[in-house]
Amino acid sequence: MSSAIFQDTYNRDPFYDSQQKVEDDFSSTMRWAVVGSVVSGLVMTIAIVAIVYAIIDCLKKAGTAIPSYARIATRDSDITEEKASNPVNFSSNNEVKIGITPDFPVISESQVEFATMERFLSNMAREKPVRFSPDQLSAFTDNYSTILGSGGFGVVFKGLFPNGVQVAVKVLTSNWDKRVEEQFMAEVGTLGRTYHINLVRLYGFCFDPSMRALVYEYMENGSLDRLLFGENNRDIEWDMLHRIAVQTAKGLAYLHEECERRIIHYDIKPGNVLLDKNLDPKVADFGLAKLFSRESSQNSLMADGRGTPGYAAPEMWKPYPVTHKCDVYSFGMLLFEVVGRRRNFDDSLSESRTWLPRWTWEMYENNELPVMLSLCGITEKDRDKAEKMAMVALLCIQYLPEARPLMSNVVQMLEGSKEITPPSFPFQQHSPIPNITGGSETNSEWNTSSGTTISKQIQSNRGSQAICEIELAGL
């Protein structure tokens, strides 16, 4: 009896009822939490599957939009069999295979396999030149049917890659020796990895016992000299000429100051500045390269009369080492021709105007530069930029290399972001040239003073730092 009463009293205890209620609520909450977690997991799984499916579907659609000659094969069956009739198949040393029909058909009908243009284009994307075979170059150029130009180092032919990209194929002369072969390979190995919007792109090369060739991008509007000296040169807008000058300077500044190894062109002139379809300039004709250290005296390279007379710096014709400032001098000579839209030397004009650089200096010295610019056909609205360009040209052709500005400073002065310092008289080299082998007192004095001073100035400017340079003799 007492036990039953105790049990009834315990069951009606308020504390017990409260504890039981808390336990029931907790159990209910946990059940709903588990249900919510399961539902959330299912929703997230479905969402992830849907996103992955959508991505795969988009990639498949994008893949079908890529031309067959540019697709990446993902399995062996993707490497299709030859469908063109009697195609000619090549294989280069880096396993680039190209199928081209003998009559060089329209690109949309070309059958190109996996290892063809896709690998070729990926190589170019990594800025590595591709090695082509002679048969490939023959196919690209339609058996060398279209000649673009020729010179002492070879003939340039127009070509076409199977993906529709036009190229210029320079087939070099067959008169080769081991030294030239080494320089050729140095150019390909280094310049092929050098890229700038104002440098002509090197796509690849051929180095074969029967042929050596370089494959460059094709420039639709030819060289700058055709634009400057053609019949319709007065129709060219000055703003366009100014833009060409600035962009050319940027290309040279990249070669001199931004490359891992400095590059000296040695032959800057309007004929070696090419223009694309938009008339954007690109420095071309880099020639044959070799590496050397300026710190090593036995590797100091003498110019040996390289370059083009009329554009080459004075030190190019003297027994002194040559720095990158020789390119600055040549660029200055190019600027005069941009300003005047004429060649620097024209003996059909009056004596005072025959040589444009000297005439520019005389007019500048007499504060008559605006008169000269007017005679060159430059209107009032363009006169300020043209006057700055003429002054920059005078700075670039200073006799001593160290007096010439860096190409990066030239860019800034042409763009107007840097003040132009007044140029000094730049024509010391046109004083009477002494006979340094003679015994006259005058010659002896020149040989022991002026000549020694110039030599010391040039060489002291070179020995201060050990910089490897790639020296390029223009083609």
C-alpha positions as CSV (number, residue, x, y, z in Angstrom):
1,M,0.0,0.0,0.0
2,S,2.7,2.5,1.0
3,S,4.7,1.4,-2.1
4,A,1.9,2.3,-4.4
5,I,1.3,5.6,-2.8
6,F,5.1,6.4,-3.2
7,Q,5.0,5.5,-6.9
8,D,2.0,7.7,-7.5
9,T,3.6,10.5,-5.7
10,Y,6.8,10.1,-7.8
11,N,4.9,10.0,-11.1
12,R,3.2,13.3,-10.2
13,D,6.5,15.0,-9.3
14,P,6.7,18.3,-11.2
15,F,10.5,18.0,-11.7
16,Y,10.1,14.6,-13.2
17,D,7.4,15.9,-15.7
18,S,9.7,18.8,-16.7
19,Q,12.7,16.5,-17.3
20,Q,10.6,14.2,-19.4
21,K,9.3,17.0,-21.6
22,V,12.8,18.3,-22.3
23,E,13.9,14.8,-23.3
24,D,10.9,14.5,-25.7
25,D,11.6,17.9,-27.3
26,F,15.3,17.0,-27.8
27,S,14.4,13.7,-29.5
28,S,12.0,15.5,-31.8
29,T,14.6,18.1,-32.7
30,M,17.2,15.6,-33.5
31,R,14.8,13.6,-35.7
32,W,14.0,16.8,-37.8
33,A,17.8,17.7,-37.9
34,V,18.6,14.3,-39.4
35,V,15.8,14.6,-41.9
36,G,16.9,18.1,-42.9
37,S,20.5,17.0,-43.4
38,V,19.5,14.1,-45.6
39,V,17.3,16.4,-47.7
40,S,20.0,19.1,-48.0
41,G,22.6,16.5,-49.1
42,L,20.3,15.1,-51.8
43,V,19.6,18.7,-53.1
44,M,23.3,19.5,-53.2
45,T,24.1,16.2,-54.9
46,I,21.5,16.9,-57.6
47,A,22.8,20.5,-58.1
48,I,26.4,19.3,-58.5
49,V,25.4,16.7,-61.0
50,A,23.4,19.3,-62.9
51,I,26.3,21.7,-63.0
52,V,28.8,19.1,-64.2
53,Y,26.4,18.0,-66.9
54,A,25.9,21.6,-68.1
55,I,29.7,22.1,-68.2
56,I,30.2,18.9,-70.2
57,D,27.4,19.9,-72.6
58,C,28.9,23.3,-73.2
59,L,32.3,21.8,-73.8
60,K,30.8,19.4,-76.4
61,K,29.1,22.3,-78.1
62,A,32.2,24.4,-78.1
63,G,34.2,21.5,-79.5
64,T,31.9,21.1,-82.5
65,A,32.4,24.8,-83.3
66,I,36.2,24.4,-83.6
67,P,37.4,23.6,-87.2
68,S,38.5,20.1,-87.7
69,Y,42.1,21.2,-88.5
70,A,42.3,22.9,-85.1
71,R,40.8,20.3,-82.7
72,I,42.7,18.4,-80.1
73,A,42.4,14.6,-80.5
74,T,41.5,12.8,-77.2
75,R,41.8,9.2,-78.4
76,D,43.5,7.3,-81.2
77,S,40.3,7.2,-83.2
78,D,40.4,11.0,-83.3
79,I,43.5,10.8,-85.4
80,T,41.5,10.5,-88.6
81,E,42.5,8.7,-91.8
82,E,43.5,10.7,-94.8
83,K,40.5,11.8,-96.8
84,A,42.1,14.0,-99.4
85,S,43.1,12.3,-102.6
86,N,46.8,11.4,-102.7
87,P,47.8,13.8,-100.0
88,V,51.5,14.6,-99.4
89,N,52.4,13.8,-95.8
90,F,55.4,15.2,-94.0
91,S,57.0,14.7,-90.6
92,S,59.3,17.3,-89.1
93,N,61.8,16.6,-86.4
94,N,59.4,17.6,-83.6
95,E,56.7,15.2,-84.9
96,V,54.7,17.9,-86.6
97,K,52.7,16.1,-89.3
98,I,50.8,17.9,-92.0
99,G,48.6,16.5,-94.7
100,I,48.4,18.8,-97.8
101,T,47.1,18.0,-101.2
102,P,49.5,18.7,-104.1
103,D,47.4,21.5,-105.5
104,F,47.3,23.3,-102.1
105,P,43.5,23.5,-101.8
106,V,41.3,25.9,-99.9
107,I,41.9,25.6,-96.1
108,S,38.4,24.5,-95.4
109,E,39.0,21.4,-97.5
110,S,42.4,20.6,-95.9
111,Q,42.6,17.4,-93.9
112,V,44.9,18.0,-90.9
113,E,45.5,15.4,-88.3
114,F,45.9,15.7,-84.5
115,A,49.7,16.3,-84.5
116,T,49.5,18.9,-87.2
117,M,48.4,22.5,-86.7
118,E,47.2,22.0,-83.1
119,R,50.6,21.0,-81.9
120,F,52.1,23.7,-84.2
121,L,49.9,26.4,-82.8
122,S,50.5,25.3,-79.2
123,N,54.2,25.5,-79.9
124,M,53.7,29.0,-81.2
125,A,51.6,29.9,-78.1
126,R,54.7,28.9,-76.0
127,E,56.8,31.2,-78.3
128,K,58.9,28.3,-79.5
129,P,59.9,28.2,-83.2
130,V,58.8,25.1,-85.1
131,R,61.3,23.1,-87.1
132,F,60.0,22.5,-90.6
133,S,61.2,20.2,-93.4
134,P,62.1,21.3,-96.9
135,D,58.9,19.5,-98.2
136,Q,56.8,21.4,-95.7
137,L,58.1,24.7,-96.8
138,S,57.6,23.7,-100.4
139,A,54.0,23.0,-99.6
140,F,53.5,26.2,-97.6
141,T,54.8,28.3,-100.5
142,D,53.1,26.3,-103.3
143,N,56.5,25.2,-104.6
144,Y,57.9,28.7,-104.1
145,S,55.6,30.3,-106.6
146,T,55.4,33.8,-105.2
147,I,58.5,35.9,-104.6
148,L,58.2,38.8,-102.2
149,G,61.8,40.0,-102.5
150,S,65.4,39.1,-102.6
151,G,68.8,40.2,-101.2
152,G,72.3,39.2,-100.6
153,F,71.3,36.7,-97.9
154,G,68.5,34.9,-99.8
155,V,65.1,35.1,-101.3
156,V,61.7,35.7,-99.6
157,F,58.6,33.8,-100.7
158,K,55.0,34.2,-99.7
159,G,53.5,31.2,-98.0
160,L,50.3,29.9,-96.3
161,F,49.9,27.6,-93.3
162,P,47.0,25.1,-93.5
163,N,45.1,27.1,-90.8
164,G,45.0,30.1,-93.2
165,V,47.9,32.1,-91.6
166,Q,50.0,33.9,-94.2
167,V,53.8,33.7,-93.8
168,A,57.0,35.0,-95.4
169,V,59.6,32.2,-96.0
170,K,63.1,33.5,-96.3
171,V,65.3,30.9,-98.0
172,L,68.9,31.7,-97.2
173,T,71.8,31.5,-99.5
174,S,73.6,28.2,-99.9
175,N,77.0,29.7,-99.3
176,W,77.3,28.5,-95.7
177,D,80.2,27.7,-93.3
178,K,80.2,26.4,-89.8
179,R,80.3,29.8,-88.2
180,V,77.2,31.0,-90.1
181,E,75.4,27.8,-89.2
182,E,76.1,28.4,-85.5
183,Q,74.9,32.0,-85.7
184,F,71.7,30.8,-87.6
185,M,70.9,28.4,-84.8
186,A,71.6,31.0,-82.1
187,E,69.1,33.4,-83.8
188,V,66.4,30.7,-84.0
189,G,67.0,29.6,-80.4
190,T,66.9,33.1,-79.0
191,L,64.8,35.3,-81.2
192,G,62.2,32.6,-81.5
193,R,61.4,33.1,-77.8
194,T,61.4,36.9,-78.0
195,Y,58.0,38.4,-78.6
196,H,56.9,42.0,-78.8
197,I,54.0,43.5,-80.8
198,N,56.5,45.7,-82.7
199,L,58.9,42.9,-83.7
200,V,58.2,40.6,-86.6
201,R,57.3,37.2,-85.3
202,L,59.5,34.2,-86.1
203,Y,57.2,31.1,-86.5
204,G,59.8,28.6,-87.3
205,F,62.8,27.6,-89.4
206,C,64.3,24.9,-91.6
207,F,67.8,23.6,-91.0
208,D,68.5,20.9,-93.5
209,P,71.6,19.9,-95.6
210,S,69.7,21.0,-98.6
211,M,68.0,24.2,-97.2
212,R,68.2,26.8,-94.5
213,A,65.2,29.0,-94.1
214,L,63.3,31.3,-91.6
215,V,59.5,31.5,-91.5
216,Y,58.2,34.9,-90.4
217,E,54.7,36.4,-90.1
218,Y,53.6,38.0,-93.3
219,M,53.4,41.8,-93.4
220,E,50.7,43.0,-95.8
221,N,51.9,46.6,-96.4
222,G,55.5,45.9,-97.0
223,S,58.3,48.1,-95.7
224,L,58.2,51.7,-94.4
225,D,60.4,53.0,-97.1
226,R,57.7,52.2,-99.7
227,L,55.3,54.3,-97.6
228,L,57.7,57.2,-97.1
229,F,59.1,57.4,-100.6
230,G,56.2,56.3,-102.7
231,E,54.3,58.5,-105.1
232,N,51.5,59.2,-102.7
233,N,53.6,59.8,-99.6
234,R,52.1,63.3,-99.1
235,D,48.7,61.7,-98.6
236,I,49.8,60.0,-95.4
237,E,48.3,61.4,-92.3
238,W,51.0,62.8,-90.0
239,D,49.4,61.2,-86.9
240,M,49.9,57.8,-88.6
241,L,53.6,58.6,-89.3
242,H,54.0,59.7,-85.7
243,R,52.4,56.5,-84.5
244,I,54.7,54.4,-86.7
245,A,57.8,56.2,-85.3
246,V,56.7,55.7,-81.6
247,Q,55.9,52.1,-82.1
248,T,59.2,51.4,-83.9
249,A,61.0,53.1,-81.0
250,K,59.1,50.8,-78.5
251,G,60.3,47.7,-80.4
252,L,63.9,48.9,-80.2
253,A,63.5,49.8,-76.5
254,Y,62.3,46.2,-75.9
255,L,65.4,44.8,-77.7
256,H,67.8,47.0,-75.8
257,E,66.3,47.2,-72.3
258,E,63.6,44.6,-71.7
259,C,65.0,41.4,-73.1
260,E,66.8,39.0,-70.8
261,R,69.8,39.5,-73.1
262,R,70.2,42.7,-74.9
263,I,69.8,42.5,-78.7
264,I,71.5,44.9,-81.1
265,H,70.0,45.0,-84.5
266,Y,72.8,46.8,-86.4
267,D,70.7,47.7,-89.4
268,I,67.8,49.9,-88.5
269,K,66.4,51.7,-91.5
270,P,62.9,52.2,-93.2
271,G,63.5,49.1,-95.4
272,N,63.8,47.0,-92.2
273,V,60.6,48.2,-90.6
274,L,57.6,46.3,-92.0
275,L,53.9,47.3,-91.8
276,D,51.0,45.0,-91.2
277,K,47.5,45.4,-92.5
278,N,46.8,48.2,-90.0
279,L,50.1,50.0,-90.8
280,D,51.4,49.0,-87.4
281,P,55.3,48.8,-87.7
282,K,57.4,45.8,-86.8
283,V,61.2,45.7,-86.8
284,A,62.4,43.0,-89.1
285,D,65.6,41.5,-90.7
286,F,67.4,40.7,-87.5
287,G,70.0,38.6,-89.3
288,L,72.5,36.2,-87.8
289,A,73.0,36.2,-84.0
290,K,75.7,35.3,-81.6
291,L,76.3,35.7,-77.9
292,F,79.2,37.4,-76.2
293,S,80.1,39.1,-72.9
294,R,81.3,42.7,-73.0
295,E,83.5,41.9,-69.9
296,S,85.6,39.6,-72.0
297,S,88.0,41.6,-74.2
298,Q,88.6,38.8,-76.6
299,N,84.9,38.7,-77.3
300,S,84.5,42.4,-78.0
301,L,82.9,42.6,-81.4
302,M,84.1,45.1,-83.9
303,A,81.5,46.4,-86.3
304,D,83.5,45.5,-89.4
305,G,81.5,48.0,-91.5
306,R,78.2,46.4,-90.7
307,G,75.0,48.2,-91.4
308,T,73.8,50.4,-94.3
309,P,75.8,53.5,-95.2
310,G,73.7,56.6,-94.5
311,Y,72.1,54.9,-91.4
312,A,75.1,53.3,-89.7
313,A,76.6,55.1,-86.7
314,P,80.1,56.6,-87.1
315,E,81.7,54.0,-84.8
316,M,80.5,51.3,-87.1
317,W,83.3,52.3,-89.4
318,K,86.0,52.6,-86.8
319,P,88.1,50.0,-84.9
320,Y,86.1,50.4,-81.7
321,P,83.6,48.1,-80.0
322,V,80.0,49.0,-80.7
323,T,77.2,49.3,-78.2
324,H,73.4,49.3,-78.6
325,K,73.7,53.1,-79.1
326,C,74.5,52.4,-82.8
327,D,70.8,51.4,-83.2
328,V,69.8,54.7,-81.6
329,Y,71.8,56.6,-84.2
330,S,70.2,54.6,-87.0
331,F,66.8,55.3,-85.6
332,G,67.6,59.0,-85.6
333,M,68.4,58.8,-89.3
334,L,65.1,57.0,-89.8
335,L,63.2,59.8,-87.9
336,F,64.6,62.5,-90.3
337,E,63.1,60.6,-93.2
338,V,59.8,60.3,-91.4
339,V,59.7,64.0,-90.8
340,G,60.7,64.9,-94.4
341,R,58.9,62.0,-96.1
342,R,62.0,61.9,-98.4
343,R,65.4,60.2,-98.3
344,N,68.1,61.8,-96.2
345,F,70.2,62.4,-99.3
346,D,68.7,63.9,-102.4
347,D,71.1,65.7,-104.8
348,S,68.2,67.0,-106.9
349,L,67.5,69.6,-104.3
350,S,69.4,72.8,-103.5
351,E,72.8,72.3,-101.9
352,S,71.6,73.5,-98.4
353,R,68.8,70.9,-98.5
354,T,70.6,68.0,-100.1
355,W,71.4,66.2,-96.8
356,L,68.3,66.4,-94.6
357,P,70.0,65.9,-91.2
358,R,72.4,68.8,-91.8
359,W,69.6,71.0,-93.1
360,T,67.5,70.2,-90.1
361,W,70.4,71.1,-87.7
362,E,71.0,74.4,-89.5
363,M,67.3,75.4,-89.4
364,Y,67.1,74.4,-85.8
365,E,70.2,76.4,-84.9
366,N,68.8,79.5,-86.7
367,N,65.4,79.1,-85.0
368,E,63.8,78.4,-88.4
369,L,62.7,74.8,-87.8
370,P,59.0,75.7,-88.4
371,V,60.0,77.0,-91.9
372,M,61.7,73.7,-92.7
373,L,58.7,71.7,-91.5
374,S,56.4,73.7,-93.6
375,L,58.6,73.0,-96.7
376,C,58.2,69.3,-95.8
377,G,54.5,69.6,-96.1
378,I,53.7,69.5,-92.4
379,T,50.6,71.6,-91.5
380,E,50.2,73.9,-88.5
381,K,48.2,71.4,-86.4
382,D,51.0,68.8,-86.7
383,R,53.9,71.1,-86.3
384,D,54.5,70.7,-82.6
385,K,54.9,66.9,-82.8
386,A,57.0,67.2,-85.9
387,E,59.3,69.7,-84.3
388,K,59.8,67.4,-81.3
389,M,60.5,64.5,-83.6
390,A,63.2,66.6,-85.4
391,M,64.8,67.5,-82.1
392,V,64.8,63.9,-81.0
393,A,66.4,62.9,-84.3
394,L,69.2,65.3,-83.6
395,L,69.7,63.9,-80.1
396,C,69.8,60.4,-81.5
397,I,72.6,61.1,-84.0
398,Q,75.1,62.6,-81.6
399,Y,78.6,61.7,-82.5
400,L,79.6,60.1,-79.2
401,P,77.4,57.0,-78.4
402,E,77.1,58.0,-74.7
403,A,75.5,61.3,-75.7
404,R,72.6,59.5,-77.4
405,P,69.5,58.8,-75.4
406,L,68.2,55.4,-74.4
407,M,65.4,54.1,-76.6
408,S,63.0,54.1,-73.7
409,N,63.7,57.9,-73.3
410,V,63.2,58.3,-77.0
411,V,59.7,56.8,-76.7
412,Q,58.9,59.2,-73.8
413,M,60.1,62.2,-75.7
414,L,58.2,61.3,-78.8
415,E,55.0,60.7,-76.7
416,G,55.5,64.0,-74.9
417,S,56.0,62.6,-71.4
418,K,59.6,63.6,-71.1
419,E,61.2,67.0,-71.7
420,I,63.5,67.2,-74.7
421,T,67.0,68.6,-74.0
422,P,68.4,71.0,-76.6
423,P,70.6,68.9,-78.9
424,S,74.3,69.7,-79.5
425,F,76.1,69.9,-82.8
426,P,76.1,66.3,-84.0
427,F,78.4,66.2,-87.0
428,Q,82.0,66.0,-85.7
429,Q,82.5,63.0,-87.9
430,H,82.2,65.1,-91.0
431,S,85.3,67.1,-90.1
432,P,88.3,66.2,-92.4
433,I,89.3,62.7,-91.6
434,P,93.0,62.5,-90.6
435,N,95.5,60.0,-92.0
436,I,96.4,58.3,-88.8
437,T,99.3,56.5,-90.5
438,G,100.8,59.7,-91.8
439,G,103.6,61.7,-90.0
440,S,102.1,65.2,-90.1
441,E,101.9,67.2,-86.9
442,T,98.2,67.6,-87.3
443,N,97.5,64.0,-87.7
444,S,99.8,63.1,-84.8
445,E,97.9,65.5,-82.6
446,W,94.6,64.0,-83.6
447,N,95.8,60.5,-83.1
448,T,97.0,61.2,-79.6
449,S,94.2,63.4,-78.4
450,S,90.9,63.2,-80.1
451,G,91.2,59.6,-81.2
452,T,92.4,58.5,-77.8
453,T,89.7,60.4,-76.1
454,I,86.9,58.9,-78.2
455,S,88.4,55.4,-77.8
456,K,88.6,55.8,-74.0
457,Q,85.1,57.2,-73.8
458,I,83.6,54.3,-75.8
459,Q,85.5,51.6,-74.1
460,S,85.1,52.9,-70.6
461,N,81.4,53.0,-71.2
462,R,81.4,49.4,-72.1
463,G,83.6,47.9,-69.4
464,S,81.5,49.0,-66.5
465,Q,79.2,46.0,-66.5
466,A,79.2,42.4,-67.7
467,I,76.1,42.1,-69.9
468,C,75.7,39.3,-72.5
469,E,74.4,40.7,-75.7
470,I,73.0,39.1,-78.8
471,E,74.5,40.9,-81.8
472,L,72.6,40.9,-85.0
473,A,74.0,41.6,-88.4
474,G,71.1,42.8,-90.6
475,L,70.2,40.7,-93.5
